[in-house]
Amino acid sequence: MWHGFLDESRRGTTYLVVAVVVRPRELDKIRSALRRLVKPGQRRVHFKKEGDSRRREVVSRLRELELRAAVWTVRDSDDVHARQLCLSAAAAWLQERGVTRLAIESCAHQDVRDRQTLALALEKVDEPFTYEHLRPAEDPVLWASDALAWCFGAGGDWRQRVQPMLDAVVRLDQCPESAKPGNRPSGR
């Protein structure tokens, strides 16, 4: 049983989604450790706004916590379409992984579409996970998803730093058409 925490990022034409998964028994420890990373005057850790030395410190701490995650990417100029593809693929992976609850970083203009996408992705599942949208300050584990998304999108040394935490990297634009979310083989 796992809980998932999902955030997204865009780098040029690449849209990506990262889901961090944590066992429920580890949540208190991980949340406490992440809260300790907040500097005076901050409400949360937001990777885009941090300097490189601070980013290195946070990634080092995330690795010490032995977090696990997966990444879905797609080259698509349309954020709505890209997000739907990534979220559908993430939902399937999370379901297979045994996630029972998913927290998604809230973005008001996307939340309704996210719920529609997840409802479609989970409609034929016997025991779908529950999901909710949260503001970043509501759950520190969302900061980890934010950090991993930023690092993976930045590439180079930053991607290498988070690579040991990644259980899967799925490039949806490199999947065969029949393997993409929403495409099911016809039953002849």
C-alpha positions in Angstrom: 0.0 0.0 0.0 1.3 3.4 -1.0 0.3 7.1 -1.1 1.2 9.1 -4.2 2.1 12.8 -4.6 2.0 14.3 -8.1 3.3 17.5 -9.6 4.2 18.6 -13.1 6.7 20.8 -15.0 7.3 22.1 -18.4 10.7 22.5 -20.1 10.4 23.9 -23.6 8.3 21.5 -25.6 8.5 18.7 -23.0 5.7 18.4 -20.4 6.4 16.0 -17.5 4.6 14.6 -14.5 6.3 13.2 -11.4 4.7 11.0 -8.8 6.5 10.3 -5.5 5.2 7.2 -3.7 5.5 6.8 0.1 4.3 4.0 2.4 1.7 5.4 4.9 3.8 4.3 7.8 6.7 6.5 6.6 4.6 9.6 6.0 5.0 11.3 9.3 8.8 10.9 9.3 9.1 12.2 5.7 6.7 15.1 6.3 8.7 16.2 9.4 12.0 15.9 7.5 10.7 18.0 4.7 9.2 20.7 7.0 12.6 21.1 8.5 13.9 22.2 5.1 11.7 25.3 5.1 13.7 28.4 5.8 12.4 31.3 7.9 10.0 33.4 5.9 9.1 30.5 3.6 5.8 28.6 3.6 7.2 25.8 1.6 10.1 24.6 -0.5 9.5 25.6 -4.2 12.4 24.4 -6.3 12.1 26.9 -9.1 12.7 29.7 -6.5 15.7 28.1 -4.8 19.4 28.7 -5.5 21.7 25.9 -6.7 23.3 25.2 -3.3 19.9 25.0 -1.7 18.7 22.7 -4.5 21.7 20.4 -3.9 20.9 20.4 -0.1 17.2 19.5 -0.7 18.0 16.7 -3.3 20.6 15.2 -0.9 17.9 15.1 1.8 15.4 13.5 -0.5 17.9 10.8 -1.4 18.6 10.2 2.3 14.8 9.7 2.8 15.0 7.0 0.1 12.0 8.4 -1.8 10.7 6.4 -4.8 9.2 8.1 -7.8 8.3 7.8 -11.5 8.3 10.3 -14.4 6.1 10.6 -17.5 7.1 12.9 -20.3 5.6 13.9 -23.6 6.6 16.5 -26.2 3.5 18.4 -26.8 2.8 22.2 -27.1 -0.7 21.7 -25.7 -0.5 21.6 -21.9 -4.1 20.3 -21.6 -3.4 17.3 -23.9 0.0 16.6 -22.5 -1.3 16.6 -18.9 -4.1 14.3 -19.8 -1.7 11.8 -21.4 0.8 11.9 -18.5 -1.9 11.8 -15.9 -3.6 8.8 -17.5 -0.4 6.9 -17.8 0.5 7.8 -14.2 -2.8 6.6 -13.0 -2.3 3.2 -14.5 1.2 2.9 -12.9 0.0 4.1 -9.6 -2.9 1.6 -9.6 -0.5 -1.2 -10.5 1.9 -0.1 -7.7 -0.9 -0.4 -5.1 -1.4 3.3 -4.4 -4.6 3.9 -2.4 -4.5 7.7 -2.2 -3.1 10.3 -4.6 -2.5 14.0 -3.8 -2.1 16.3 -6.8 -0.8 19.8 -6.6 -3.8 22.0 -7.2 -3.9 24.4 -10.1 -7.5 25.8 -10.3 -7.7 25.8 -14.1 -6.6 22.2 -14.3 -8.4 20.5 -11.3 -11.7 19.8 -13.1 -10.0 18.3 -16.1 -7.7 16.2 -13.8 -10.8 14.8 -12.1 -12.3 13.9 -15.5 -9.1 12.3 -16.7 -8.7 10.3 -13.6 -12.3 9.2 -13.6 -11.9 7.8 -17.1 -8.5 6.2 -16.3 -9.9 4.5 -13.2 -13.5 3.6 -14.4 -12.7 0.0 -15.1 -10.6 -0.7 -12.0 -12.0 -2.8 -9.3 -10.5 -0.8 -6.4 -9.6 2.7 -7.7 -7.5 4.9 -5.5 -8.9 8.1 -4.0 -7.4 11.4 -5.1 -7.6 15.0 -4.1 -6.1 18.3 -5.1 -4.0 20.1 -2.5 -2.2 23.4 -2.3 1.6 22.9 -2.0 1.7 24.1 1.6 -0.9 21.5 2.6 1.4 18.5 2.2 5.2 18.7 2.2 5.6 15.5 0.2 4.3 17.6 -2.8 7.5 19.6 -2.5 9.4 16.4 -3.2 7.5 15.9 -6.5 8.1 19.5 -7.4 11.9 19.0 -6.7 12.1 15.8 -8.8 10.1 17.3 -11.6 12.4 20.4 -11.7 15.6 18.3 -11.6 14.5 15.8 -14.2 13.4 18.6 -16.5 16.6 20.5 -16.0 18.6 17.5 -17.3 22.4 17.0 -17.0 23.8 16.8 -13.4 20.4 17.6 -11.9 18.8 14.6 -13.6 21.7 12.4 -12.5 21.2 13.5 -8.9 17.5 12.2 -8.8 18.0 9.2 -11.1 18.6 6.8 -8.2 15.1 7.6 -6.8 13.3 6.9 -10.1 11.6 3.5 -10.5 10.3 4.4 -14.0 10.8 7.0 -16.7 8.1 6.8 -19.4 8.5 8.9 -22.6 5.0 8.8 -23.9 5.9 10.3 -27.3 8.4 7.3 -27.8 5.8 4.6 -27.0 4.3 2.7 -29.8 0.9 4.2 -30.7 -0.9 1.1 -29.3 0.8 1.4 -25.9 -0.3 5.0 -25.3 -3.0 5.7 -22.7 -6.4 5.6 -24.2 -5.4 3.3 -27.0 -6.7 -0.2 -26.5 -6.2 -3.0 -28.9 -9.4 -3.8 -30.8 -10.9 -7.1 -29.8 -11.5 -9.1 -32.9 
